[in-house]
Amino acid sequence: MTATSAAPLSLIVIEDSVDDFELILRHIRTLFSDVFAQRVESAAALAEALGAREWSAVLSDHRLPGFSSHDALAIVRARTSDLPFVIVSGAIGEDAVVESMHAGADDFVMKDRLGRLGMVLTRALQNAQARVRQRKIEAAYQESEARLRAVASNLPGMMFRIDIRDGRVSFDYVSEGARRLFGLSPE
């Protein structure tokens, strides 16, 4: 597999073991050509790192002394719903994984299966980009609808949209002008 992006990949890696941190990075660097990673071990360090720069994703061990992936996920999601969050753990039960996924984790990888990490991280990054695009599309649509309604409400006449399908006619949209002109509710 080749690098998935020319843009630098910046990761927060929540990990108490330096050896595991380096092993994770070794796997990631086989797939991504330009990687910057910062290792953190506490809630305070995570909060500080999140405020320091833009990040591509967060990789989190499940159990650290006094800190867990659940705690980390809550901190990350309090700041943003878009930052991919992947649990990379050697010891996590199925119930904890399900709970984490419901709380907003994107995925998980067992440490003894790090060969999956590149695929999982790539998918999480793509899903995050899709969420951002979808929100932008929805915002543009809402803005367009608001503009249409503002224009329609200021017209001296009436504005409407007709849908004709299978010989049936329906009004998809009728402006407030219907009330002024005909005394009928737009609904």
Order of alpha helices (4+ residues) and beta strands (2+ residues): beta-alpha-beta-alpha-beta-beta-beta-alpha-beta-alpha-beta-alpha-beta-beta-alpha
